[in-house]
């Protein structure tokens, strides 16, 4: 099996990085923080026009016709850029909810007992196998109350007096959502590693870059050592669509995103705790993602149950075009 990125996949990843650099640079990120995480609808439509949400829809249905490996590359870039909003739910809702594929509709999802992200702005919400819109959505929102979010870019609501399903989706969509969330975590882990290395080279103490100190070198090395196994696991799971491999990828990506952000913050010292630094945004988002979609104990139970069992697959076992994300590729 060829695990090298194809030329088309490399171009897709590069194009998404360039697009996000143009439409969601640091000024737009800080503006989103100042708005309290309120979504920029024009940005959402730009993502739709670029095919972000319709990437895996068949061409005859107005989509791009690519597969899960390519979606993982896009979501990795979204995590790297700290792109806000219910990206995973809207992507999964393309073809199910009118306007989701084009970015005209914002779709969020219920995930067990967790608060629902961006509920007040949603045009639809996925609850189990149903997509609520119109009057059912308004009734759902009316039963919700805002709760404080640790991430200023992710407003949260908890639905009172209602027992939510244990999953936002069933079957393939449940695992695909977990894998795309893991891809976002991978992008965040990659970005905080890059940021830590850059700061360690620029910051001077006692007449030398802090990166020359052994303790800082070890932190940066540990960050890379967490990121690359997570990358291999996420890319491999995108090819196999095996739920057990997706569970492993989610665990590794969660650990890499959270611990890398903490180490990056430590390398930054006191300034890492300030609102002016972006590293604390990566840490808070990583904490939220780690609690969502096949989180901790659920992923561990799936791994334990899968030991020695024949893998159960959802979807194709091969990447479109013969290329699959490279297990050891850099971000």
Secondary structure, DSSP 8 states (H G I E B T S, - for coil): ---S--HHHHHHHHHHHHHHHHHS-HHHHHHHHHTTT---HHHHHHHHHTTTTTTTS-GGGTS----HHHHHHHHHHHHHTT--S-HHHHHHHBTTBTTTTTTSS-EEE--TTS-EETGGG-SEEEETTEEE-HHHHHHHHHTEEEE--SSTT--EEEETT----S-SS-HHHHHHHHHHHHHHHHHHHHHHHHHHHHHHHH-EETTEEGGGSHHHHHHHHHHHHHHHHHHHHHHHHHHH-BHHHHHHHHHHHHHHHHHHHHHHHHHHGGGGGSTT-SHHHHHHHHHHHHTSSS-HHHHHHHHHHHTTS---B-S-SS-GGG----TT---
